[in-house]
Amino acid sequence: ENQVFTLDGGMRAFAEAIPRVLIVLTDGRSNPTFEPYEAAKALHDKGIHVFAIGVGSFYPPEVEAMASQPKDRHLFELEDGDALRKIAGALSYDVCELAAPFPTGGTKVRVGVDKDDARFFNAKCDQLSKKVVVESQDKKGHTRLHVSASEVNPSQLRSDGSVGLEESDKIIHLNREDDNGLLGNVNIAVEGDPGEDGNVAELSVFQEVFVEFLRSVSVPEDVRVGGDVSSPPNMSVIPNFEPQWEFSLDPGFDDGTFALDAATGQLTTKVTLDREKTPRYLVKIWASDKNVDCVRGYQLLDVSVSDVGDSAPVFKQKEWIVDWAEDSDGEGRRRRDVGDVVVTVEATDSDSNDADCLTYKLENGNDDRLFSLAEKTGVLTQARPINYETMSNHKVDLEIVARDCSGGVSDPANIRITITDTDEMPYFSDRVDAEPEIVLQKSQAIGSLESFAVADDAAKNAFECKLQVEDSGTSYFSVQTSGAACGLSTTRDVTPLVGSSVRVTVQLVTTADGKVVDEIATTFSVIDSNSAPEFADDAYLVSVARREPIGSVVLNAAATDVDGDDLACSIFSGNTGGVFAVESTPEGCRVTVASTPSPVLDKYTLRLEVTDKASDPAFSTLTVNVEERCPLVGDGCTPDSACATDAPGYDESKCNPADPVGKQCSERIDCGENGLCRTVEGKPTTYVCDCAPGFF
C-alpha cells in the first residue's frame, strides 16, 4: 500500500479512474511476524482488487483472506507453476472487466470506449451519502450509461438506472439503500455505441448532499436589494459523519443577480428584480465539506419572480387612419348596419396579474355618439346610422385608453375616421347570409317564383337583371327587371327536374358599362308532391302514478310517412307545467314523464304533433289520467319469480310483471316511493312489496 501503490511507484492518479490490481502468488504461508489478513483488508478498503493464487503446498486460509470479493473470481488454486498457463486467459479477462475506483465530488474524467465494449467504475469515498448523482456527457460518438447499487458490472438489463444512446447529456440519481436499510455500492458502466469506435464520454459523480436536488422558490419582483430569496437548504444525513458545510454559487449560473451566504446556503438579491425582463432564474448551489474533498454535491434552485403590477398597458398599434363610407342616402335605405366593426384595438400588459383584466374606454372625440367601444374586447363599432349629407364635419378623431387592474393607464390610441360620400351601386337589399334553398313541387305552376328587391342611393343608377343558370336548368328559369326588383320565374313544367337541384344566380348589371355590381344565388330542388305524416290513432288514453319516476315512458305513439321523410315530434298544447316530454323515434313519437304532475290536476289532455317539415303536420290527442297508486317501478325480482298469492290485496288479473307490488323475491327489493317491503310469513328470506296506506 505504501510502496507499490504510489504515484512515485508508477500508479496513475486517482482522478484518471484506472483499475488498481494486485496479483499475489504463494506456495507456502506467511512468516510468524506477518499477518496477511490486515494488509489485505487495507488494500480492499482502498479499492484495490487482489487476485490470490495458491500454488502447490500453500496455506488456504491465508490465500482466501487475501482474495477480494467475490472469491470465486479472485481466488485460484494450482498444483504447480506450469498450471498458470491454464488460468492466464480467464485471469486476463477478469482483470480487464474490473471496476476502476472513481472519485466523487465532481471530478470530471474522460472515458474512451470502443464499440461493443464497456468500462466499469466504482465510486469511492469513505463518507458516502445514501444517494448519489452520476452524470455523463458524450464528447465524441455515443455511449450508454448504467448505474447499480448491487451489480458490479451493470448493464441495461441489470441496473438501477440506464440512459441510452439517444441522449448526449445523461444524469442518473441512485439510491444506495435497499428495502432492508443496507447500503450498496455505486457501480457504473459506460458502454460504447455498438456501431462506432472511438466513443468518448465525460463522467462525474456527485453526492446528493441536499434533501431536495431540485428546489423551487418564488420571490416578488419588488423585494429589496439584499432581501431573502430562499431559506437555508435542508441537508442530507451522511452515515457516521458530521460534515462541516461550505456553500458556493456555480460560476456558470452566477450573473451577478444573487449573493449566497457561504456558511448557511441562504440566497439573497444583489440587484433589483424585474419580472418583465427576467421572470425566472436557475441557480446552481454547491455544498462541500471543509475537510473531505469527496463530500460534495449541488442543488438546482428554480427561482420564479412573481408579478407586482408596476407596468401600464401598451397598445400594439397607437395610430389608425380609417375611411368610413356613409350608410344612408337620406331615405332610409341602409348599406351598412349599426354594429359593423370599424377597428379592434388591442393592448398588452407585461404584468401577469393585469394581462387578463384589461379594459378599454373611449375618452374623447365621440361627441355625436356615432361609434361604440366594447369595454372588454376593444372592438369599435358603428353605433348610429351615418349620413354624409347631414354632417357638418366629416372627420372624427377618437381617443381610446386602456386600463389594468392595478390602476395603470396607457398612453392613448388615436383613431381618425373620415366619413366618405360615394355613389353606391345598386344592391339586393334583402340579402341573407346563408344561400337560400327553395323546394319546388313537380306540380309547380309556370310563372313567378321569387322577387329580389333592389336598393340604390340618390344617384339612381340604371340597371338590368341577368340570369346565370346551371346547364341542367337553363331553359326552365328566366329573370325580369321590374321597377326596383328582379323577378325570377319558371318558363316551363319542372317535372323533368324531379330529384335534382339547380343553382340559379341573379345578377345586377349597370346599364352604363355592363358591370356586375351585385348578385344573389338560390338553389331550387324539385321533388314529387309530398305526403303528410300520419299517427296510427287519432286518440290515446293512458294512466300514470302521481309519483311516477322521471323518465318513465307514458306512450309510444306510432307515426309513419309514406315519403320516408324524417319526422319531428312535439307537444302542441295541453302540457301544463311541462310535466311531459316528447322525442322522435324511428317508430314515431315517445312521450315520457319530465316532472311530477301537479297535486291539483288529475287529467292532462295533450295535443301531439308530428311533421316531416315539407307538408302540413298531423295531430293526435293523448289523455293522461293521474292516479294515486304505486308507480310501476322496475322489476326487482329474479326471472323465475311469481306473484305472491299470500300478499294482501292479491289479484291475479292485476299481477304485472313490470310491477314489483305483489311479487316475491329471495333478496330485498326496491318497492318505490309509495311501496312497503316486508317478508312473507313463514318465509323469512322471501320479500314482497305492499302499497303504502292510501294507495292501491
C-alpha positions in Angstrom: 0.0 0.0 0.0 2.8 2.4 0.9 5.4 1.3 -1.7 3.8 -0.2 -4.7 0.5 1.7 -5.0 2.1 5.2 -5.0 2.4 7.8 -7.8 6.2 7.5 -7.4 5.9 3.8 -7.8 4.1 4.2 -11.2 0.5 4.2 -10.0 -1.7 6.6 -12.1 -3.7 9.3 -10.3 -7.0 8.5 -8.7 -8.7 11.1 -10.9 -7.8 9.0 -14.0 -10.1 6.2 -12.9 -7.7 3.3 -13.8 -8.4 -0.1 -12.1 -5.9 -0.9 -9.4 -5.0 -4.6 -9.3 -2.5 -6.7 -7.2 -1.8 -10.4 -8.2 -0.3 -12.5 -5.4 1.3 -15.9 -5.9 2.3 -18.0 -2.9 3.4 -21.6 -2.4 3.5 -21.6 1.4 2.4 -19.5 4.3 3.4 -16.1 5.8 6.2 -15.6 8.3 5.2 -15.8 12.0 5.5 -12.0 12.5 3.4 -11.0 9.5 -0.4 -11.1 9.3 -1.6 -11.0 5.6 -5.2 -10.5 6.8 -4.5 -6.9 8.0 -2.6 -5.9 4.9 -5.3 -7.4 2.6 -8.1 -5.5 4.4 -6.2 -2.2 4.0 -5.9 -2.9 0.2 -9.5 -3.9 -0.1 -10.6 -0.7 1.7 -8.6 1.4 -0.8 -10.5 -0.2 -3.7 -7.5 -2.3 -4.8 -8.5 -5.7 -6.3 -6.4 -8.6 -5.0 -6.2 -11.8 -7.1 -4.7 -14.6 -4.8 -3.1 -17.6 -6.5 -2.1 -20.6 -4.3 0.5 -22.9 -5.9 1.4 -26.4 -4.5 1.6 -26.5 -0.7 0.0 -23.2 0.0 -1.9 -22.3 3.2 -5.6 -22.0 2.0 -6.9 -19.7 4.9 -4.4 -17.0 4.1 -4.9 -17.2 0.3 -8.7 -16.9 0.8 -8.2 -14.0 3.2 -6.1 -12.1 0.7 -8.5 -12.5 -2.3 -11.1 -9.8 -3.0 -14.8 -10.4 -3.3 -16.4 -12.3 -5.0 -14.0 -15.1 -4.0 -14.9 -17.3 -7.0 -13.4 -14.6 -9.4 -10.4 -13.6 -7.3 -9.1 -17.0 -5.9 -7.2 -19.6 -7.9 -5.7 -22.9 -6.6 -2.9 -24.6 -8.8 -1.0 -27.8 -8.4 2.3 -26.3 -9.8 3.7 -23.3 -11.6 3.1 -24.8 -15.0 -0.7 -24.6 -14.4 -0.5 -20.8 -14.7 -1.0 -21.2 -18.4 -4.4 -22.7 -17.8 -5.7 -19.6 -15.9 -3.9 -16.9 -17.9 -6.9 -16.3 -20.2 -9.5 -16.2 -17.5 -7.3 -14.0 -15.3 -6.6 -11.6 -18.1 -10.4 -11.3 -18.9 -11.3 -10.8 -15.2 -8.7 -8.1 -14.8 -10.0 -6.2 -17.9 -13.5 -6.4 -16.5 -12.7 -4.9 -13.1 -14.3 -1.7 -12.0 -11.9 1.2 -11.6 -12.2 3.4 -8.4 -13.8 6.6 -9.3 -13.7 9.9 -7.3 -16.9 11.6 -6.0 -17.1 15.3 -5.6 -17.5 16.3 -9.2 -14.1 15.4 -10.7 -14.7 15.0 -14.5 -12.9 12.1 -16.1 -12.8 11.4 -19.9 -13.7 7.8 -20.7 -12.9 6.3 -24.0 -14.7 3.2 -25.1 -14.9 1.3 -28.5 -18.0 -0.4 -30.0 -19.3 -3.5 -28.2 -17.1 -2.6 -25.3 -17.7 -1.2 -21.8 -15.7 0.3 -18.9 -16.6 -0.2 -15.3 -16.1 2.1 -12.3 -16.9 2.0 -8.6 -17.3 5.4 -6.8 -15.2 5.7 -3.7 -15.4 8.0 -0.7 -15.1 7.0 3.0 -18.0 9.3 3.8 -20.6 8.5 1.2 -24.2 9.7 1.2 -27.2 7.4 0.7 -27.9 9.0 -2.6 -25.6 10.0 -5.4 -25.8 11.6 -8.8 -24.0 10.2 -11.8 -23.6 12.5 -14.8 -22.2 11.7 -18.3 -21.8 13.9 -21.4 -20.9 12.5 -24.8 -17.9 14.3 -26.3 -17.4 12.0 -29.3 -19.8 9.4 -30.7 -22.4 7.9 -28.4 -22.5 6.0 -25.2 -24.9 4.3 -22.8 -24.7 4.9 -19.0 -25.8 2.2 -16.5 -25.7 2.5 -12.7 -26.4 -0.1 -9.9 -26.0 -0.4 -6.2 -25.7 -4.2 -6.3 -24.4 -5.3 -9.7 -20.6 -5.0 -10.0 -20.7 -4.7 -13.8 -24.2 -3.2 -14.5 -25.9 -3.4 -17.9 -29.1 -2.2 -19.4 -31.0 -5.3 -18.0 -29.1 -5.4 -14.7 -29.1 -1.9 -13.3 -31.0 0.5 -11.1 -30.9 3.1 -13.9 -29.9 3.4 -17.5 -29.8 6.2 -20.2 -29.5 5.2 -23.9 -27.5 6.4 -26.9 -30.1 9.0 -27.9 -29.3 11.4 -25.1 -25.9 13.0 -25.1 -26.3 14.6 -21.6 -27.1 11.9 -19.1 -28.0 12.0 -15.4 -29.0 9.2 -13.1 -30.0 9.5 -9.4 -29.0 6.4 -7.4 -30.4 5.4 -4.0 -27.9 3.0 -2.4 -30.2 2.0 0.4 -32.2 -1.2 -0.2 -35.5 -2.3 1.4 -33.7 -3.7 4.5 -31.8 -0.4 5.1 -28.5 -1.8 3.8 -26.2 0.4 1.7 -24.8 -0.8 -1.6 -22.0 0.5 -3.8 -22.0 2.9 -6.6 -21.2 0.7 -9.6 -21.0 2.5 -13.0 -20.7 1.2 -16.6 -20.0 3.3 -19.7 -20.9 1.3 -22.8 -19.8 2.3 -26.4 -22.0 2.7 -29.4 -22.3 -0.8 -30.9 -21.7 0.6 -34.4 -18.9 3.1 -33.7 -15.3 3.0 -32.4 -13.6 5.8 -30.5 -16.5 6.9 -28.4 -15.6 9.4 -25.6 -17.8 10.5 -22.6 -17.0 12.8 -19.7 -18.1 11.1 -16.5 -18.5 12.7 -13.0 -20.1 11.6 -9.7 -21.6 13.8 -7.0 -23.0 13.1 -3.6 -26.7 14.0 -3.2 -26.0 16.1 -0.1 -29.1 18.3 -0.4 -32.5 16.8 0.7 -34.0 18.4 -2.5 -32.0 18.1 -5.6 -34.4 20.5 -7.5 -35.9 23.2 -5.3 -38.4 25.8 -6.3 -38.9 29.2 -4.7 -40.9 32.3 -5.5 -39.9 35.9 -4.8 -41.8 39.1 -5.6 -40.2 41.4 -8.0 -40.3 44.3 -5.6 -38.1 42.5 -3.0 -35.5 44.9 -1.6 -31.8 44.6 -2.6 -30.3 42.2 -0.1 -33.7 40.6 0.6 -34.1 36.9 1.1 -34.8 34.7 -1.9 -34.6 31.3 -0.2 -34.1 29.9 3.3 -31.1 27.8 4.2 -31.3 24.4 2.5 -32.0 21.1 4.3 -29.0 18.8 4.1 -28.9 15.0 3.8 -27.6 12.8 6.6 -24.3 11.1 5.8 -24.0 7.8 7.8 -21.4 8.1 10.6 -20.2 11.5 9.6 -20.9 15.1 10.7 -19.9 17.4 7.7 -18.9 21.0 8.0 -20.6 22.6 5.1 -19.4 25.4 2.9 -21.7 26.8 0.2 -20.9 28.5 -3.1 -22.6 29.6 -6.4 -21.6 27.8 -9.6 -19.9 30.4 -11.8 -21.8 29.2 -14.8 -25.1 30.1 -13.1 -24.0 33.4 -11.5 -24.9 36.5 -13.5 -24.5 38.9 -10.5 -28.2 38.8 -9.6 -27.9 36.9 -6.3 -25.5 36.5 -3.4 -25.0 33.3 -1.3 -24.2 33.0 2.3 -21.2 30.6 2.4 -22.0 29.4 5.9 -25.8 28.9 5.6 -26.5 28.5 1.9 -29.2 31.2 2.1 -29.7 33.1 -1.2 -30.3 36.9 -1.3 -30.7 39.6 -4.0 -27.8 41.8 -5.1 -29.9 43.9 -7.6 -33.5 45.0 -8.2 -35.5 42.2 -9.9 -37.7 42.9 -12.9 -40.1 40.2 -13.8 -40.9 41.7 -17.2 -37.3 41.3 -18.2 -36.4 38.0 -16.4 -39.3 36.0 -15.0 -37.3 33.0 -13.9 -33.7 32.1 -12.8 -32.0 28.8 -12.4 -29.2 28.8 -9.8 -26.7 26.0 -9.1 -25.6 25.9 -5.5 -22.6 23.8 -4.4 -22.1 22.3 -0.9 -18.7 20.9 0.1 -17.3 19.6 3.3 -14.4 21.8 4.5 -12.2 18.8 5.3 -13.2 15.9 3.0 -12.9 16.7 -0.8 -15.1 13.8 -1.9 -18.1 15.0 0.1 -19.5 17.5 -2.4 -22.8 17.9 -4.3 -25.1 20.5 -5.8 -28.7 21.7 -5.8 -30.6 23.4 -8.6 -32.7 26.3 -7.3 -35.6 27.3 -9.6 -36.3 31.0 -8.7 -39.7 32.3 -10.0 -40.2 36.1 -9.9 -43.8 36.9 -9.1 -45.5 39.9 -10.6 -46.3 43.0 -8.5 -48.2 45.1 -11.2 -46.0 48.1 -11.8 -46.3 48.4 -15.6 -49.0 50.3 -17.6 -50.8 48.7 -20.6 -49.3 49.4 -24.0 -51.3 49.4 -27.3 -50.0 47.2 -30.1 -51.0 49.9 -32.6 -51.3 53.5 -31.5 -52.4 55.3 -34.7 -55.3 54.4 -37.0 -56.5 56.1 -40.2 -59.9 54.8 -41.4 -62.1 55.8 -44.4 -65.7 55.0 -43.5 -68.4 55.3 -46.1 -71.8 56.7 -45.2 -74.5 54.1 -44.7 -77.7 56.0 -45.6 -78.9 58.0 -48.6 -81.4 60.0 -46.5 -84.3 57.9 -47.5 -83.7 55.1 -45.0 -82.1 52.6 -47.3 -79.1 51.1 -45.5 -75.9 49.7 -47.0 -74.0 49.5 -43.7 -75.5 48.1 -40.4 -75.3 49.5 -37.0 -72.8 47.2 -35.2 -70.4 46.9 -38.1 -66.8 46.7 -36.9 -64.5 49.7 -37.6 -61.3 48.6 -35.9 -60.3 46.4 -33.0 -57.7 48.0 -30.6 -55.6 45.7 -28.5 -53.2 46.5 -25.6 -50.9 44.2 -23.7 -49.6 44.4 -20.1 -46.3 42.8 -19.1 -47.6 42.3 -15.6 -49.1 38.8 -15.4 -51.6 39.9 -12.8 -53.0 42.5 -15.1 -52.7 40.8 -18.5 -56.2 39.2 -18.3 -58.1 42.1 -16.9 -57.6 45.0 -19.3 -60.5 47.3 -20.1 -60.9 49.9 -22.9 -62.6 53.3 -22.8 -63.5 56.0 -25.4 -62.0 59.1 -23.8 -62.6 61.9 -26.4 -64.0 62.6 -29.9 -67.2 60.7 -29.8 -69.5 63.8 -29.3 -72.2 62.6 -31.8 -72.0 59.1 -30.4 -71.6 57.6 -33.8 -69.4 54.9 -32.5 -69.3 52.4 -29.6 -66.4 50.7 -27.9 -66.6 47.2 -26.2 -65.0 47.7 -22.8 -63.7 44.1 -22.5 -62.6 43.4 -26.2 -61.6 46.8 -27.6 -63.9 46.3 -30.6 -65.0 49.7 -32.1 -68.3 49.5 -33.9 -70.8 51.9 -35.6 -73.4 52.9 -33.1 -75.8 55.0 -35.1 -76.8 55.5 -38.8 -74.4 57.8 -40.6 -75.5 60.2 -43.4 -72.8 62.2 -45.1 -75.1 65.0 -46.3 -76.3 65.8 -42.7 -72.9 66.0 -41.2 -71.0 69.4 -40.8 -67.7 67.7 -40.0 -66.7 64.6 -41.9 -63.6 63.8 -39.8 -64.0 62.1 -36.4 -60.9 61.9 -34.1 -61.3 59.3 -31.4 -59.0 58.8 -28.4 -59.0 55.4 -26.6 -57.2 54.4 -23.4 -56.6 51.0 -21.8 -56.6 50.4 -18.0 -55.3 47.4 -16.0 -56.5 46.0 -12.6 -53.7 47.8 -10.8 -54.8 51.2 -12.0 -52.3 51.6 -14.7 -53.4 53.7 -17.7 -51.9 53.5 -21.2 -51.0 56.3 -23.5 -53.9 56.9 -25.8 -54.5 55.2 -29.1 -55.7 57.8 -31.7 -58.2 56.8 -34.5 -59.1 59.3 -37.3 -62.2 58.2 -39.1 -63.1 60.1 -42.4 -66.7 59.7 -43.4 -66.9 59.5 -47.2 -69.6 60.2 -49.7 -69.8 57.8 -52.6 -72.1 57.0 -55.4 -73.1 53.5 -54.3 -74.1 51.0 -56.9 -77.5 49.2 -56.8 -77.6 46.2 -54.5 -80.0 43.5 -53.3 -81.5 44.9 -50.1 -82.9 41.7 -48.7 -79.8 39.6 -48.9 -79.3 36.9 -46.2 -76.0 35.4 -45.0 -76.9 31.8 -46.0 -77.7 30.9 -49.6 -81.4 30.1 -49.6 -82.7 26.7 -50.8 -86.2 26.5 -52.2 -88.1 23.2 -52.7 -90.5 23.1 -55.7 -93.2 20.5 -56.2 -93.3 18.9 -59.6 -96.8 20.4 -59.9 -95.4 23.9 -59.5 -97.3 26.3 -61.7 -95.4 28.1 -64.5 -94.7 31.7 -63.7 -93.4 33.9 -60.8 -91.2 32.2 -58.1 -89.3 34.9 -56.3 -88.8 38.7 -56.3 -85.5 40.3 -55.1 -85.7 43.9 -54.0 -83.0 46.3 -55.3 -81.9 49.5 -53.5 -79.8 52.4 -54.7 -78.6 55.8 -53.4 -79.7 59.2 -54.6 -77.8 58.9 -57.9 -80.3 56.3 -59.1 -78.1 54.2 -61.4 -79.9 52.5 -64.2 -79.6 48.7 -64.0 -80.9 45.5 -65.5 -81.3 41.9 -64.2 -79.5 39.0 -65.7 -79.6 35.3 -65.0 -76.9 32.6 -64.7 -78.3 29.0 -64.5 -76.6 25.6 -64.3 -76.8 23.7 -67.6 -79.5 21.3 -66.4 -81.9 24.2 -65.7 -81.1 26.7 -68.4 -84.4 26.5 -70.2 -86.6 26.3 -67.1 -86.0 29.8 -65.5 -86.0 33.4 -66.5 -85.5 36.8 -64.8 -87.3 40.1 -65.4 -86.3 43.7 -64.5 -89.3 45.2 -62.8 -89.0 48.7 -61.2 -86.8 48.3 -58.1 -86.7 44.5 -58.2 -85.6 41.4 -60.1 -88.4 38.9 -60.7 -87.5 35.2 -61.1 -89.9 32.9 -62.9 -90.3 29.4 -64.3 -90.8 29.2 -68.1 -92.0 25.6 -68.4 -93.1 22.5 -66.5 -90.3 21.4 -64.0 -91.3 17.7 -63.8 -88.2 16.6 -65.7 -86.1 18.1 -62.9 -87.6 15.9 -60.2 -84.8 14.6 -57.9 -82.2 17.2 -59.0 -81.1 20.6 -57.8 -80.4 23.7 -59.9 -78.4 26.7 -58.7 -79.7 30.0 -60.1 -77.7 33.3 -59.8 -79.5 36.6 -60.4 -77.1 39.5 -61.2 -77.4 43.2 -61.1 -75.7 44.8 -64.1 -75.3 48.6 -64.6 -76.7 49.8 -68.0 -73.9 52.3 -68.5 -71.0 50.0 -68.5 -72.4 46.4 -68.2 -70.6 45.9 -64.8 -71.9 43.2 -62.4 -72.3 45.2 -59.1 -74.2 42.6 -57.0 -75.6 39.1 -57.3 -77.7 36.7 -55.3 -77.8 32.9 -55.6 -80.6 30.4 -54.9 -80.8 26.7 -55.2 -84.0 25.0 -56.3 -84.7 21.4 -55.5 -87.6 19.7 -57.4 -89.4 16.9 -55.7 -92.6 14.7 -56.1 -95.7 16.0 -54.3 -95.0 15.4 -50.6 -97.5 13.5 -48.4 -98.1 14.5 -44.8 -97.2 12.1 -42.0 -100.0 10.2 -40.0 -100.5 8.9 -36.5 -101.6 5.3 -36.1 -104.5 6.5 -33.9 -106.3 9.8 -33.6 -106.6 9.5 -29.8 -104.8 7.7 -26.9 -105.8 7.1 -23.2 -103.2 6.1 -20.6 -102.8 6.5 -16.8 -99.7 7.2 -14.6 -99.0 7.3 -10.9 -98.6 10.7 -9.4 -95.2 9.6 -8.1 -94.2 8.1 -11.5 -90.3 8.2 -11.8 -88.9 10.9 -14.0 -88.1 9.5 -17.4 -90.8 6.8 -17.3 -92.4 6.1 -20.7 -96.0 7.2 -20.9 -96.7 6.3 -24.6 -95.1 5.2 -27.8 -97.3 6.6 -30.4 -96.7 5.1 -33.9 -96.4 7.6 -36.8 -95.5 7.0 -40.4 -94.6 9.0 -43.5 -95.1 7.4 -46.9 -92.4 9.6 -48.4 -89.9 8.2 -45.9 -89.1 11.7 -44.6 -87.6 12.2 -41.1 -90.2 13.0 -38.6 -90.2 15.7 -35.8 -92.5 15.3 -32.8 -93.7 18.0 -30.4 -96.4 18.6 -27.8 -98.6 21.3 -29.5 -100.8 22.1 -26.4 -102.0 20.9 -23.0 -98.6 20.3 -21.4 -99.3 22.4 -18.3 -96.2 22.8 -16.1 -94.1 20.9 -18.6 -94.9 17.6 -16.9 -94.3 15.6 -20.1 -91.7 15.5 -22.8 -91.7 14.0 -26.3 -89.0 12.8 -28.6 -88.9 11.4 -32.1 -88.1 7.7 -32.6 -87.8 5.5 -35.7 -91.3 4.2 -34.9 -93.0 7.6 -34.2 -93.2 9.7 -31.0 -92.3 8.7 -27.5 -93.9 10.6 -24.5 -92.1 10.4 -21.1 -92.5 11.9 -17.7 -90.4 15.1 -17.3 -91.6 16.3 -13.9 -94.0 15.4 -11.1 -97.7 16.1 -12.0 -99.5 18.9 -10.2 -101.2 17.8 -7.0 -104.4 19.5 -8.1 -104.6 18.1 -11.6 -106.0 14.6 -12.2 -106.0 14.7 -16.0 -103.8 16.1 -18.8 -105.1 16.4 -22.4 -102.1 16.7 -24.7 -102.2 17.6 -28.4 -99.3 15.7 -30.1 -97.9 17.0 -33.4 -95.7 15.3 -36.0 -94.3 16.8 -39.1 -91.9 16.0 -41.9 -91.1 19.7 -42.4 -92.3 19.6 -46.0 -96.0 19.3 -45.6 -98.8 20.0 -43.1 -98.4 18.4 -39.7 -100.6 15.6 -38.2 -102.2 15.6 -34.8 -103.3 13.1 -32.2 -104.9 13.6 -28.8 -103.3 11.9 -25.7 -105.4 11.8 -22.5 -103.3 11.1 -19.4 -105.1 10.2 -16.1 -103.1 10.8 -12.9 -103.8 8.1 -10.2 -102.9 7.8 -6.5 -101.2 4.4 -6.7 -97.8 2.8 -6.5 -95.7 3.7 -9.6 -94.7 0.9 -11.9 -91.0 0.8 -10.9 -88.7 -1.7 -12.5 -89.0 -5.4 -11.6 -86.5 -6.2 -8.8 -87.3 -10.0 -8.8 -85.5 -12.9 -10.4 -86.8 -14.2 -13.8 -88.4 -17.2 -12.2 -90.3 -15.3 -9.5 -94.0 -15.4 -9.3 -96.7 -13.2 -7.9 -97.1 -13.9 -4.2 -100.7 -15.2 -3.7 -100.4 -14.5 0.1 -99.7 -10.8 -0.4 -102.6 -8.5 0.8 -104.9 -7.4 -1.9 -103.5 -10.1 -4.3 -105.4 -10.0 -7.6 -104.1 -12.4 -10.3 -105.6 -10.2 -13.1 -103.5 -7.3 -11.9 -100.2 -9.2 -11.5 -98.0 -7.0 -13.7 -94.5 -8.5 -14.5 -93.2 -4.9 -14.6 -94.6 -4.0 -11.2 -92.9 -5.4 -8.0 -96.1 -4.9 -6.0 -97.3 -8.4 -5.0 -94.2 -10.1 -6.3 -91.8 -12.1 -4.2 -88.0 -12.4 -4.4 -85.2 -14.1 -2.5 -83.5 -10.7 -2.0 -84.7 -7.4 -0.6 -86.1 -5.3 -3.4 -86.9 -1.6 -4.1 -90.6 -1.1 -3.7 -90.6 2.5 -4.9 -91.5 5.7 -3.0 -95.0 4.5 -2.2 -94.3 0.8 -1.5 -93.5 -1.1 1.6 -91.2 -4.0 1.6 -91.9 -6.9 4.0 -91.1 -10.6 4.5 -93.6 -13.4 3.8 -94.9 -15.1 6.9 -93.1 -18.3 7.4 -90.5 -17.4 4.7 -88.0 -15.1 6.5 -85.8 -14.8 3.4 -88.7 -14.0 0.9 -89.7 -10.4 0.4 -92.8 -8.8 -1.2 -93.9 -5.2 -1.9 -97.1 -3.8 -0.4 -98.7 -0.4 -1.3 -98.3 2.2 1.4 -101.5 3.3 3.2 -103.8 5.3 1.0 -102.6 3.7 -2.3 -103.8 0.7 -4.1 
